[in-house]
Amino acid sequence: IIIGESGDYRLRDRAAGGAERSVARAALAAEIAAFHRDHPDQPVVIAADKRVRYEEVMYAMSVLQRAQITRIGLLARPAP
């Protein structure tokens, strides 16, 4: 899950070539649940722009928890 600076959501499946696609915030839960049904062992990583509000990251984490995804990671990039 990629959260952009403006709060937009994109999903990237590295196993399927890494193509990104936009998803509405309201549709995130359904998209994640469907993905998890097809790939129950694949971990999910949240990557957020440094200007994204913390609440937005917590929202994404709560969506993952409600979908019963337990393998969750946070991507942090070092400062340049």
PyMOL commands that set and color helices and strands:
alter all, ss='L'
color gray80, all
select helices_A, chain A and resi 14-16+25-38+54-66
alter helices_A, ss='H'
color red, helices_A
select strands_A, chain A and resi 2-3+9-12+20-23+44-48+72-75
alter strands_A, ss='S'
color yellow, strands_A
deselect
rebuild
show_as cartoon
